[in-house]
Amino acid sequence: MVVGEFTQEANLVIIGAGPGGYSAAFRAAELGLNPVIVDSRKDLGGICLHAGCIPSKTLLHIAETINIGKRAEAFGVSYGEPRIDLDKVRAWVSQTTDRLASGLANRAKNLGVEIVTGRATFDDGRSLSIHGGSVPRFRFRRAILAVGARAIEHAAAPFDNRLIIDPWQALRLERVPARLLVIGAGAPAVELASIYAALGSRVTLAFEQAQCLPAADTDLVRPLQRQLAERLKAVMPGATVAEMRVVAEEVKATFISGDKSESQAFDAVIVALGQRGNTGDLGLENTKVKIDAEGFVEIDEQMHTTEPRIMAVGDVTGRPWTADRALAQGRVAAEVAAGWNSAFDARAVPRVAFTDPQIAWCGLTEAQANSQGVAHKVAKIPWGASGRAVGMNRADGLTKLIYDPDTKMVLGVGIVGAGAAEMIGEGALAVEMGVELDDLAGTIHPHPSMCELLGDAAR
């Protein structure tokens, strides 16, 4: 390694160490490209591992454990009220992320991936300056942007990192406020509302849309909405938070719904209204990279930007903001950098809300088929038909298939219920491979199980 004032030559520099970045680096190393990762954090994993996906899913499992204890009363088993040790909960989350970060570090070492800690900015379309790093400058053959996205602030009040916070700060679990407002309709908002309600907060969930998880079909969301109505203090669809004022140690929020207006006080507010691309302060104005109005980088199916030597993957390229998409894009980008004719052309990117019940879908939704004028039919099986679901007291689920009425090809799959996240993989495979109903119907599934309802729906 050349240090000091010299420029280091690099075959491939990856800016960002989240799922898109490290998957690109690992695949590139396998292909002999000798990649370098540059990130301001010393550990690999990015927001997903350290402040997003992994902490949230770990906390959601804890919330599910609490809810399972309450559900057990229907079986004649009573555990009493749970005693929650917040310090131990935080320690478990930290232990989980540390263990996974260690695994990523070991793999990077074994593959010979160079990791440089520092903040990267583009000098032009061929070189990078590294601020605060051991290498001051790189001249690269290829670069991959994997810098992710950041939370959008509410127009009524900016984040103050104390009473008005973003989803990632909320997952640090610094405290459990007695009165909590969560603003947003997407999976992060609903998941955080579920976590804090299980831990003891009186949660109000407010969103402007007609339903939470607006990208999912209404029949899939309905069972979740029933559970949220029971577990949260209030669910406010169609509500606009018009004003938020911090007064002493509480937030005064004003809601407008139709022609009605009301104000309430909260001990904390989580704003989960979506994301903007992390494209500021990167020096991209010194390149030909195009950025849209929301700060996301424009790419083609091979992850190329409009700057020939610069590629981009993951959340910085826009919706859907999912780690599985970022991982897949990272591998494609590495292969393209190695000269392969790879492309990201996935028919099915699974979408999952790890709530209770879980909601998962992939491919074409029924709402999309209707709005796009796509000829389709729908097959649904309620989980009351499953011996496994009924025996578990989880008959609140539903499995549905959207298919072409002529070819019988599966166009989309939606599942709501316990373990839906673990079952949607088969649905994604079905959509990706263009299987027909007979293929699903003829596949032998374990009995009794909830996954066998995919075959039942196909039949």
Wavefront OBJ file of the C-alpha trace (Angstrom):
o trace
v 0.000 0.000 0.000
v 1.286 3.425 -0.942
v 0.550 6.129 1.615
v 1.418 9.749 2.140
v 0.636 12.170 -0.671
v 0.648 9.523 -3.377
v -2.372 8.192 -5.211
v -3.115 4.504 -4.939
v -4.268 2.707 -8.061
v -7.292 0.456 -7.578
v -9.080 -1.947 -9.865
v -12.407 -1.531 -8.027
v -13.308 0.865 -5.213
v -16.619 0.384 -3.415
v -17.959 3.333 -1.418
v -20.166 1.995 1.354
v -19.985 -1.190 3.434
v -23.655 -2.133 3.711
v -25.255 -5.171 2.016
v -24.830 -3.749 -1.492
v -21.212 -2.778 -0.818
v -19.955 -5.905 0.913
v -21.791 -8.263 -1.467
v -20.142 -6.454 -4.381
v -16.747 -6.678 -2.672
v -17.052 -10.371 -1.850
v -18.177 -11.283 -5.372
v -15.479 -9.091 -6.904
v -12.830 -10.767 -4.759
v -14.063 -14.189 -5.889
v -13.599 -12.975 -9.474
v -10.057 -11.718 -8.835
v -10.677 -7.961 -8.939
v -8.880 -7.074 -5.659
v -11.620 -4.705 -4.418
v -11.259 -1.921 -1.867
v -14.140 -0.881 0.429
v -14.207 2.690 1.740
v -16.590 3.510 4.584
v -16.656 5.934 7.494
v -17.593 3.054 9.828
v -14.812 0.633 10.725
v -17.084 -2.421 10.684
v -18.797 -3.865 7.618
v -22.582 -4.135 7.510
v -23.754 -0.542 7.142
v -27.058 0.749 8.467
v -28.761 -2.590 7.782
v -26.621 -4.531 10.226
v -25.822 -1.893 12.815
v -28.957 0.256 12.975
v -31.654 -1.118 10.688
v -32.613 -4.592 9.443
v -30.877 -6.747 12.034
v -31.698 -4.714 15.178
v -35.312 -4.290 14.052
v -35.846 -7.970 13.278
v -34.167 -8.964 16.533
v -36.474 -6.640 18.472
v -39.491 -7.833 16.487
v -38.681 -11.399 17.494
v -38.610 -10.266 21.121
v -41.978 -8.557 20.603
v -43.322 -11.734 18.999
v -42.112 -13.749 21.993
v -44.083 -11.433 24.286
v -47.179 -11.797 22.111
v -46.831 -15.589 21.948
v -46.949 -15.655 25.736
v -50.245 -13.768 25.641
v -51.655 -16.022 22.905
v -50.813 -19.102 24.975
v -53.657 -18.302 27.344
v -56.009 -19.722 24.704
v -54.251 -23.072 25.179
v -54.673 -22.954 28.941
v -51.081 -21.825 29.533
v -50.480 -18.590 31.437
v -47.089 -16.929 31.974
v -48.266 -13.720 33.612
v -47.083 -10.240 32.684
v -43.573 -10.191 31.156
v -40.758 -8.458 33.024
v -38.584 -6.599 30.543
v -34.960 -5.772 31.346
v -34.166 -3.063 28.796
v -30.415 -3.239 29.453
v -30.389 -6.965 28.646
v -32.509 -6.395 25.544
v -30.033 -3.800 24.285
v -27.139 -6.096 25.156
v -28.692 -8.933 23.143
v -29.169 -6.701 20.109
v -25.573 -5.469 20.408
v -24.273 -9.013 20.787
v -26.188 -10.050 17.681
v -24.839 -7.245 15.497
v -21.276 -7.674 16.824
v -21.326 -11.388 16.019
v -22.525 -10.784 12.479
v -20.041 -7.934 11.941
v -17.249 -10.247 13.056
v -18.376 -12.827 10.526
v -18.295 -10.255 7.718
v -14.836 -9.085 8.787
v -13.519 -12.641 8.742
v -14.909 -13.270 5.282
v -13.422 -10.021 3.981
v -10.051 -11.020 5.400
v -10.216 -14.504 3.906
v -11.096 -13.075 0.488
v -8.389 -10.419 0.656
v -10.767 -7.446 0.548
v -8.970 -4.232 1.532
v -10.961 -2.014 3.918
v -10.178 1.694 4.246
v -11.875 3.740 6.960
v -12.638 7.284 5.846
v -15.051 9.498 3.936
v -14.842 9.362 0.152
v -15.502 12.220 -2.282
v -15.134 12.183 -6.057
v -12.547 14.490 -7.587
v -13.733 13.459 -11.052
v -15.033 10.369 -12.832
v -11.751 8.520 -12.325
v -10.468 9.438 -8.863
v -11.471 9.727 -5.194
v -10.154 11.641 -2.208
v -10.366 9.866 1.151
v -10.814 12.155 4.150
v -9.501 10.822 7.448
v -8.235 7.586 5.925
v -4.844 5.907 5.691
v -4.931 6.337 1.901
v -5.428 9.964 0.773
v -6.482 9.300 -2.830
v -7.511 6.503 -5.183
v -7.413 6.395 -8.945
v -9.840 3.641 -9.933
v -10.719 1.575 -12.960
v -14.265 1.113 -11.644
v -16.150 2.470 -8.624
v -19.401 1.277 -7.087
v -21.604 3.639 -5.073
v -23.289 1.788 -2.208
v -23.875 4.665 0.199
v -27.502 3.938 1.045
v -30.158 6.449 2.029
v -31.220 8.559 4.988
v -34.557 9.193 6.698
v -36.783 12.030 5.515
v -37.610 14.660 8.110
v -41.194 15.720 8.777
v -42.067 19.090 7.312
v -43.533 20.235 10.635
v -40.400 19.612 12.709
v -36.823 18.437 12.079
v -35.200 15.588 13.957
v -33.808 16.800 17.264
v -32.286 13.397 18.207
v -34.083 13.589 21.520
v -37.870 13.770 21.283
v -38.299 13.649 17.490
v -36.193 10.836 16.095
v -35.659 8.762 12.953
v -36.256 4.988 12.716
v -32.595 4.105 13.186
v -32.243 6.082 16.392
v -35.491 4.500 17.596
v -33.901 1.060 17.241
v -31.187 1.981 19.753
v -33.952 1.596 22.341
v -32.589 4.402 24.507
v -35.885 4.434 26.413
v -39.481 3.236 26.186
v -41.652 6.389 26.196
v -45.033 6.104 27.854
v -46.789 8.022 25.052
v -45.329 7.432 21.593
v -46.378 8.759 18.197
v -45.170 6.906 15.096
v -45.711 8.732 11.795
v -45.690 6.663 8.613
v -47.486 3.879 6.789
v -44.603 1.726 5.559
v -43.034 -1.370 7.067
v -40.526 0.554 9.276
v -43.335 2.570 10.874
v -45.578 -0.439 11.503
v -42.697 -2.551 12.787
v -41.528 0.143 15.213
v -45.072 0.653 16.453
v -45.283 -3.097 17.107
v -41.945 -3.201 18.933
v -42.669 -0.322 21.270
v -46.229 -1.465 21.970
v -44.914 -4.874 23.048
v -42.349 -3.179 25.308
v -45.020 -1.109 27.041
v -45.509 2.157 25.146
v -48.989 3.495 24.451
v -48.509 3.896 20.708
v -50.419 6.061 18.247
v -49.754 5.221 14.602
v -50.709 8.002 12.174
v -50.471 8.059 8.389
v -52.061 9.946 5.515
v -52.852 6.874 3.416
v -56.074 4.872 3.638
v -54.243 1.845 5.033
v -50.849 0.985 6.418
v -48.514 -0.868 4.019
v -50.214 0.789 1.021
v -48.096 -1.219 -1.457
v -49.709 -4.457 -0.235
v -53.167 -5.705 -1.171
v -55.909 -4.718 1.270
v -56.953 -8.305 2.031
v -53.406 -9.067 3.197
v -53.249 -5.972 5.399
v -56.650 -6.501 7.024
v -55.554 -9.145 9.605
v -52.635 -6.937 10.656
v -54.901 -3.914 11.026
v -57.108 -5.900 13.397
v -54.113 -6.776 15.557
v -52.813 -3.203 15.543
v -56.236 -1.955 16.647
v -56.001 -4.248 19.680
v -52.366 -3.613 20.606
v -51.911 0.087 19.902
v -53.556 2.988 21.692
v -54.775 4.335 18.361
v -54.403 3.832 14.608
v -55.160 6.976 12.581
v -55.446 6.346 8.817
v -56.003 9.386 6.623
v -54.502 11.677 9.271
v -52.063 14.468 8.501
v -49.716 15.667 11.224
v -49.974 19.371 10.489
v -47.902 20.692 13.377
v -45.435 19.473 15.998
v -44.080 21.659 18.790
v -41.619 20.644 21.486
v -42.833 22.058 24.788
v -40.680 21.216 27.799
v -40.270 17.426 27.715
v -43.123 16.546 25.385
v -44.225 17.014 21.794
v -47.554 18.647 21.009
v -48.875 17.241 17.712
v -51.859 18.530 15.758
v -53.704 16.076 13.522
v -56.027 16.947 10.641
v -58.372 14.269 9.335
v -61.015 15.450 6.895
v -62.511 18.581 8.399
v -61.549 17.634 11.955
v -58.522 18.837 13.897
v -57.219 17.633 17.246
v -54.066 17.972 19.338
v -52.338 15.433 21.567
v -49.176 15.346 23.661
v -46.483 12.663 23.343
v -43.257 11.806 25.132
v -41.529 10.979 21.834
v -42.198 10.904 18.083
v -40.711 8.514 15.518
v -40.857 9.832 11.956
v -40.742 7.037 9.354
v -41.807 8.728 6.116
v -39.333 7.157 3.712
v -35.826 7.980 2.563
v -33.655 10.151 0.350
v -30.479 9.016 -1.349
v -27.212 9.684 0.503
v -25.754 11.512 -2.468
v -24.853 14.819 -0.828
v -21.235 15.652 0.046
v -19.867 12.962 -2.302
v -18.513 15.308 -4.948
v -20.806 13.781 -7.558
v -21.119 17.215 -9.148
v -17.549 16.563 -10.360
v -18.798 13.563 -12.338
v -21.503 12.833 -14.926
v -23.610 10.827 -12.464
v -27.292 11.813 -12.706
v -29.328 12.186 -9.518
v -33.108 12.539 -9.406
v -35.164 14.962 -7.321
v -35.169 12.582 -4.330
v -31.400 12.206 -4.308
v -31.328 8.759 -5.914
v -28.801 7.742 -8.556
v -30.026 6.791 -12.020
v -28.782 3.370 -13.181
v -29.434 0.825 -15.921
v -29.995 -2.922 -15.495
v -26.231 -3.498 -15.298
v -25.849 -0.972 -12.440
v -24.090 1.575 -14.674
v -24.639 5.242 -13.909
v -24.309 7.939 -16.558
v -20.601 8.187 -15.644
v -18.882 5.322 -17.526
v -16.585 4.171 -14.705
v -19.062 4.592 -11.828
v -21.780 2.103 -10.885
v -24.362 2.183 -8.076
v -26.315 -0.390 -6.052
v -28.745 -0.613 -3.143
v -30.880 2.026 -1.478
v -29.055 4.925 -3.160
v -30.646 3.746 -6.430
v -34.208 4.137 -5.117
v -37.169 1.918 -4.256
v -37.691 -0.708 -3.033
v -35.334 -0.118 -0.113
v -34.609 -3.742 0.743
v -31.365 -5.431 1.703
v -32.080 -8.465 -0.495
v -32.296 -6.203 -3.557
v -29.046 -4.500 -2.547
v -27.283 -7.839 -2.100
v -28.386 -9.005 -5.552
v -27.442 -5.705 -7.198
v -24.026 -5.784 -5.546
v -23.268 -9.197 -7.013
v -24.434 -8.059 -10.468
v -22.249 -4.935 -10.308
v -19.168 -6.982 -9.394
v -19.758 -9.380 -12.255
v -20.247 -6.528 -14.731
v -17.038 -4.922 -13.454
v -15.307 -8.238 -14.128
v -16.512 -8.222 -17.722
v -19.512 -10.510 -17.368
v -22.753 -9.750 -19.209
v -24.815 -9.873 -16.006
v -27.963 -7.825 -15.400
v -30.451 -7.216 -12.609
v -33.750 -8.338 -14.125
v -35.532 -9.900 -11.151
v -39.241 -10.534 -11.681
v -39.836 -10.836 -7.967
v -38.243 -8.788 -5.187
v -39.938 -9.996 -1.984
v -41.465 -7.333 0.248
v -41.943 -8.218 3.903
v -43.323 -6.553 7.004
v -42.016 -8.508 10.000
v -45.044 -7.631 12.076
v -47.437 -9.955 13.901
v -48.931 -11.287 11.703
v -46.214 -10.993 9.087
v -47.102 -9.796 5.584
v -45.069 -10.846 2.542
v -45.644 -10.472 -1.161
v -43.750 -10.622 -4.440
v -44.371 -10.174 -8.130
v -47.595 -8.525 -9.244
v -50.117 -7.530 -6.585
v -53.837 -7.702 -7.267
v -54.051 -3.904 -7.026
v -51.242 -3.494 -9.564
v -52.873 -5.959 -11.946
v -56.131 -4.009 -11.746
v -54.532 -0.592 -12.206
v -52.296 -1.765 -15.077
v -55.076 -3.600 -16.877
v -53.275 -6.946 -16.694
v -55.554 -9.912 -17.319
v -55.513 -12.017 -14.167
v -57.387 -14.227 -11.777
v -56.935 -14.654 -8.027
v -56.981 -17.782 -5.869
v -57.195 -17.384 -2.073
v -57.029 -19.851 0.785
v -57.797 -18.608 4.334
v -55.676 -20.222 7.016
v -58.746 -21.549 8.754
v -58.321 -24.409 6.248
v -54.915 -25.315 7.739
v -54.798 -27.825 10.586
v -51.382 -26.479 11.547
v -52.606 -22.867 11.707
v -55.746 -23.724 13.654
v -53.785 -25.830 16.140
v -51.390 -22.926 16.696
v -54.267 -20.465 17.156
v -53.008 -18.656 14.048
v -55.943 -19.031 11.682
v -55.783 -15.269 11.025
v -53.713 -15.788 7.877
v -54.369 -15.823 4.142
v -52.487 -17.154 1.108
v -53.252 -15.791 -2.366
v -52.012 -16.313 -5.899
v -52.378 -13.916 -8.820
v -52.137 -15.797 -12.121
v -52.647 -15.455 -15.857
v -56.091 -16.884 -16.761
v -54.882 -18.271 -20.115
v -51.400 -19.641 -19.408
v -52.024 -20.278 -15.679
v -48.586 -18.739 -15.025
v -48.108 -17.375 -11.501
v -47.752 -13.583 -11.640
v -47.711 -12.774 -7.935
v -47.941 -14.305 -4.472
v -49.145 -12.745 -1.232
v -49.150 -14.212 2.272
v -50.247 -12.843 5.624
v -49.788 -14.878 8.783
v -47.257 -16.305 11.216
v -44.021 -17.118 9.384
v -45.039 -15.483 6.101
v -41.490 -14.144 5.700
v -40.140 -17.700 5.677
v -42.722 -18.869 3.111
v -42.517 -16.095 0.520
v -39.257 -17.536 -0.854
v -41.228 -20.282 -2.579
v -43.531 -17.648 -4.014
v -40.571 -15.617 -5.289
v -39.142 -18.734 -6.932
v -42.499 -19.435 -8.553
v -42.740 -15.926 -10.032
v -39.060 -15.777 -11.012
v -39.193 -19.100 -12.857
v -42.572 -18.440 -14.455
v -44.150 -21.575 -13.038
v -47.738 -22.520 -13.757
v -50.416 -23.453 -11.255
v -49.906 -27.150 -12.025
v -46.270 -26.858 -10.904
v -47.273 -25.552 -7.480
v -50.225 -27.903 -7.231
v -48.052 -30.907 -8.066
v -45.324 -30.013 -5.533
v -45.631 -32.076 -2.365
v -45.549 -29.853 0.703
v -45.192 -31.050 4.300
v -48.457 -31.724 6.104
v -49.642 -30.176 8.296
v -47.994 -26.878 7.492
v -48.977 -23.414 6.410
v -46.790 -23.606 3.292
v -48.967 -26.385 1.849
v -51.647 -23.732 1.340
v -49.654 -22.531 -1.713
v -50.376 -25.880 -3.332
v -53.969 -25.816 -2.155
v -54.494 -22.346 -3.629
v -53.000 -23.512 -6.936
v -55.351 -26.496 -7.071
l 1 2 3 4 5 6 7 8 9 10 11 12 13 14 15 16 17 18 19 20 21 22 23 24 25 26 27 28 29 30 31 32 33 34 35 36 37 38 39 40 41 42 43 44 45 46 47 48 49 50 51 52 53 54 55 56 57 58 59 60 61 62 63 64 65 66 67 68 69 70 71 72 73 74 75 76 77 78 79 80 81 82 83 84 85 86 87 88 89 90 91 92 93 94 95 96 97 98 99 100 101 102 103 104 105 106 107 108 109 110 111 112 113 114 115 116 117 118 119 120 121 122 123 124 125 126 127 128 129 130 131 132 133 134 135 136 137 138 139 140 141 142 143 144 145 146 147 148 149 150 151 152 153 154 155 156 157 158 159 160 161 162 163 164 165 166 167 168 169 170 171 172 173 174 175 176 177 178 179 180 181 182 183 184 185 186 187 188 189 190 191 192 193 194 195 196 197 198 199 200 201 202 203 204 205 206 207 208 209 210 211 212 213 214 215 216 217 218 219 220 221 222 223 224 225 226 227 228 229 230 231 232 233 234 235 236 237 238 239 240 241 242 243 244 245 246 247 248 249 250 251 252 253 254 255 256 257 258 259 260 261 262 263 264 265 266 267 268 269 270 271 272 273 274 275 276 277 278 279 280 281 282 283 284 285 286 287 288 289 290 291 292 293 294 295 296 297 298 299 300 301 302 303 304 305 306 307 308 309 310 311 312 313 314 315 316 317 318 319 320 321 322 323 324 325 326 327 328 329 330 331 332 333 334 335 336 337 338 339 340 341 342 343 344 345 346 347 348 349 350 351 352 353 354 355 356 357 358 359 360 361 362 363 364 365 366 367 368 369 370 371 372 373 374 375 376 377 378 379 380 381 382 383 384 385 386 387 388 389 390 391 392 393 394 395 396 397 398 399 400 401 402 403 404 405 406 407 408 409 410 411 412 413 414 415 416 417 418 419 420 421 422 423 424 425 426 427 428 429 430 431 432 433 434 435 436 437 438 439 440 441 442 443 444 445 446 447 448 449 450 451 452 453 454 455 456 457 458 459
